Amino acid sequence: MKLIRYGASGKEKIGVQINGVNYDTTAFGGDYDERFFAENGLERLEQFVKANQGQLTEIPKDSRFGAPFGRPSKIVCIGLNYKDHAEETGAAIPAEPIIFMKSTTALIGPNDQVVIPKNSVKTDWEVEFGIVIGKKATYVEESEALDYVAGYVLHNDVSEREFQIERGGTWDKGKGCDTFAPMGPVMTTKEEIPDINNVRLWLKVNGKTYQEGNTKNLIFSVEHVVSYVSQFMTLLPGDVISTGTPAGVGLGFNPPIYLKEGDVIELGADHLGEQRQEVIAWRG
């Protein structure tokens, strides 16, 4: 099953995607949020869809799509989780997962505009495979990690490299700017992906391919990441863990390539759909 949310920003309605067709599930009630995941919402929604098969209303094709779930309590990210990306940035291969946080106010829909922040000259792109937590997770064993997963989502971990690397402190301030977390268009439930450790990712800017990767090349697997993060913080239903990006970010080129107003970012992943963002400048 694939979850979607559609409509005006902040007023999204819920739906599902079945065989590539989007249907409204507003009559199910509520939102795809912490309460939904915590209260066995996926199973109840599946039963609702089966009971109403043939009666669901198709969503207009020109609808805006929001993130496929409500704002999570946190977006946790894993840095330098592909060897080729660590190498292109000149960083050492991490011995343990690098954790940083991305502000939940950065969350936008998959095709919304990405805004270059005020005073930014080094805004960059990062296609990533995201994990959506399905139930409260604390001190989870790696062998049981997938029991705590609801599904997966495509994420563009937009990053401002000067803020992240050159301004001191943690990476967070280069990661959490408004519009820096496009997610969706769907949240794909875990049973729909045959092998989470073999998912192809790609990203283009202005039609040119910059990133081509696969989750089989993760340094730390999905299972390991879920278990590891849960050792340091409680993960709540609906939380997102973004697993890192493969090589091909703007920072990795010589000279570096950064986003500018008018650029168009396109990205996708097997089973998770595609995104498209127009880049605009901050205007206050």
C-alpha positions in Angstrom: 0.0 0.0 0.0 1.1 3.5 -0.7 0.0 6.5 1.4 -0.5 10.0 -0.1 -1.7 13.4 1.1 -3.0 16.0 -1.3 -4.4 19.5 -1.4 -3.3 22.9 -0.3 -0.3 23.2 2.0 -1.4 22.8 5.6 -4.8 21.5 4.6 -3.9 18.2 3.0 -6.4 15.4 2.7 -5.5 11.8 2.9 -5.5 9.2 0.2 -3.9 6.0 -1.1 -2.2 5.0 -4.4 -3.3 1.7 -5.9 -1.7 0.4 -9.1 -0.6 4.0 -9.9 -4.0 5.6 -9.4 -4.6 8.0 -6.5 -7.8 7.7 -4.4 -9.2 9.8 -1.7 -9.6 8.2 1.8 -10.9 11.2 3.7 -13.9 9.1 4.9 -11.4 7.0 6.9 -10.9 10.0 9.1 -7.9 11.7 10.8 -4.4 12.1 9.3 -1.4 10.0 8.7 0.3 11.1 11.8 1.8 9.7 15.1 -1.6 8.7 16.3 -2.5 6.9 13.1 0.7 4.8 13.1 0.6 4.1 16.8 -3.0 2.9 16.7 -2.6 0.3 14.0 -3.6 2.7 11.3 -2.1 0.9 8.4 -4.0 -2.3 9.1 -7.2 -0.4 9.7 -6.7 1.6 6.5 -6.1 -1.5 4.5 -9.4 -3.0 5.7 -11.2 0.3 4.9 -9.8 0.3 1.4 -10.8 -3.3 0.8 -14.3 -2.7 2.2 -14.7 0.3 -0.1 -13.1 -1.1 -3.2 -14.7 0.3 -6.3 -16.3 3.2 -4.3 -13.3 5.3 -3.6 -13.1 8.7 -5.5 -10.1 9.2 -7.8 -8.0 12.3 -6.9 -7.7 14.9 -9.7 -4.5 14.4 -11.6 -3.5 18.1 -11.3 -3.7 18.0 -7.5 -0.8 19.2 -5.4 0.8 16.5 -3.2 2.1 17.2 0.3 4.4 15.0 2.3 2.7 11.6 2.6 2.4 11.9 6.4 1.8 14.7 8.9 4.7 16.5 10.5 6.7 14.0 12.5 8.1 14.6 15.9 11.6 14.5 14.4 13.6 13.9 11.2 16.8 12.1 12.0 19.5 11.9 9.3 22.6 9.7 8.8 25.6 11.4 7.4 28.3 10.0 5.1 26.5 6.6 4.8 27.8 5.8 1.3 31.5 5.3 0.9 31.6 7.1 -2.5 30.0 10.2 -0.9 32.4 10.2 2.0 35.3 10.0 -0.4 34.0 12.8 -2.7 33.7 15.2 0.3 37.2 14.2 1.6 35.8 12.8 4.8 36.9 9.6 6.6 34.7 6.6 6.4 32.7 6.7 9.7 33.2 3.9 12.2 29.7 4.4 13.5 26.7 6.2 12.0 26.8 10.0 12.1 23.6 11.4 13.4 22.2 14.9 12.8 18.7 16.4 13.0 16.7 18.1 10.3 14.1 20.6 11.4 10.5 19.4 11.0 9.6 22.9 9.7 11.8 22.0 6.6 9.2 19.4 5.5 7.4 20.2 2.2 5.7 18.3 -0.5 7.6 16.4 -3.3 7.0 19.0 -6.0 7.0 22.2 -3.9 9.5 25.0 -4.5 12.9 24.8 -2.8 13.9 28.2 -1.4 17.6 29.2 -1.3 18.0 30.7 2.2 18.8 34.3 2.9 22.6 34.9 2.5 23.1 31.4 1.0 25.6 30.8 -1.8 26.1 27.0 -1.3 22.7 25.3 -1.4 23.1 21.7 -2.5 21.1 18.5 -3.2 21.0 15.0 -1.8 18.7 12.2 -2.9 18.0 9.8 0.0 16.0 6.7 1.1 14.0 7.5 4.1 12.6 5.1 6.8 9.2 5.9 8.4 8.9 4.5 12.0 5.7 2.6 12.7 5.8 2.1 16.5 7.6 3.5 19.5 11.2 2.3 19.4 13.7 2.3 22.3 16.9 0.1 22.5 15.8 -2.0 19.5 17.8 -5.0 18.5 19.0 -5.0 14.9 17.4 -8.4 14.3 14.0 -6.9 15.2 14.5 -3.4 13.7 12.1 -3.9 10.7 9.3 -4.7 13.1 9.3 -1.1 14.0 9.2 0.2 10.4 5.9 1.4 8.8 7.4 2.1 5.4 9.8 4.1 3.3 9.8 7.5 1.6 11.9 9.5 -1.0 13.7 12.5 0.5 15.7 15.3 -0.9 18.0 16.3 1.9 18.6 19.8 0.7 21.7 21.3 2.4 23.5 24.6 2.7 27.2 23.7 2.8 28.5 27.0 4.1 26.0 26.9 7.0 26.7 23.2 7.6 30.5 23.1 7.3 32.0 26.6 7.6 30.0 28.3 10.3 31.0 26.2 13.3 29.0 23.9 15.5 26.9 21.0 14.2 25.6 20.3 10.8 22.0 21.0 11.8 21.9 24.6 10.8 22.8 23.8 7.2 20.1 21.1 7.0 17.0 22.6 8.6 16.2 25.7 6.5 12.6 26.1 5.3 11.8 23.8 2.3 14.9 21.7 2.9 13.0 18.4 3.3 10.9 17.6 0.3 9.3 14.1 0.9 7.1 11.9 -1.0 5.1 11.6 -3.2 4.2 8.3 -1.5 5.0 6.4 1.7 5.4 2.9 0.5 4.7 0.2 3.1 7.5 -2.2 3.8 5.8 -5.3 2.2 5.8 -3.6 -1.2 9.6 -3.4 -1.5 11.1 -6.8 -2.2 14.6 -5.9 -1.0 15.3 -2.6 0.9 19.0 -3.2 0.5 18.7 -3.1 -3.3 16.8 0.2 -4.2 18.1 2.4 -7.0 18.2 6.2 -6.4 18.9 9.0 -8.9 18.9 12.8 -9.1 19.1 15.3 -11.9 19.6 19.0 -12.0 18.3 20.8 -15.2 18.1 17.5 -16.9 21.6 16.3 -16.2 22.1 13.3 -14.0 24.4 13.9 -11.0 23.5 11.1 -8.6 23.0 7.4 -9.3 23.2 5.1 -6.3 21.7 2.0 -4.6 20.9 1.2 -1.0 23.1 -2.0 -1.4 26.0 0.4 -1.1 25.0 1.8 2.3 27.8 1.5 4.9 25.2 1.0 7.6 22.1 -0.9 6.6 18.5 0.1 7.2 18.2 -2.4 10.0 21.4 -1.2 11.6 20.5 2.4 11.4 17.1 1.9 13.1 18.6 -0.1 15.9 21.5 2.4 16.3 19.4 5.5 16.5 17.1 3.9 19.0 20.0 3.5 21.4 20.3 7.3 21.7 16.7 8.5 21.4 13.2 7.2 21.5 11.7 7.0 18.0 8.0 7.7 17.8 5.5 6.5 15.3 5.7 8.7 12.1 9.3 9.7 12.7 11.6 9.7 9.8 15.2 8.4 9.5 17.0 9.5 6.3 19.7 7.0 5.5 22.3 9.2 3.6 23.1 10.1 0.0 25.3 8.5 -2.6 28.1 10.4 -4.5 27.2 13.2 -6.9 26.3 16.1 -4.7 27.3 19.6 -5.8 30.0 19.9 -3.1 31.8 17.0 -4.5 32.7 18.6 -7.9 35.8 20.7 -8.7 34.8 23.4 -8.7 31.6 22.8 -6.6 28.2 23.2 -8.3 25.5 24.8 -6.2 21.8 25.5 -6.8 20.7 28.8 -8.2 17.3 30.4 -8.8 15.6 28.8 -11.8 17.2 25.4 -11.5 15.0 22.3 -11.6 15.8 19.3 -9.4 14.3 15.9 -10.3 14.9 12.8 -8.3 13.5 9.3 -7.8 13.9 5.9 -6.3 12.5 2.4 -7.1 9.1 1.9 -5.4 9.1 5.4 -4.0 8.1 7.6 -7.0 9.6 10.8 -8.2 10.0 14.4 -7.2 10.4 17.7 -9.1 11.4 21.0 -7.4 11.9 24.4 -8.9 14.5 26.4 -7.0 13.7 30.0 -6.1 15.6 32.7 -4.1 14.5 33.9 -0.7 12.8 37.2 -0.9 11.7 37.9 2.7 
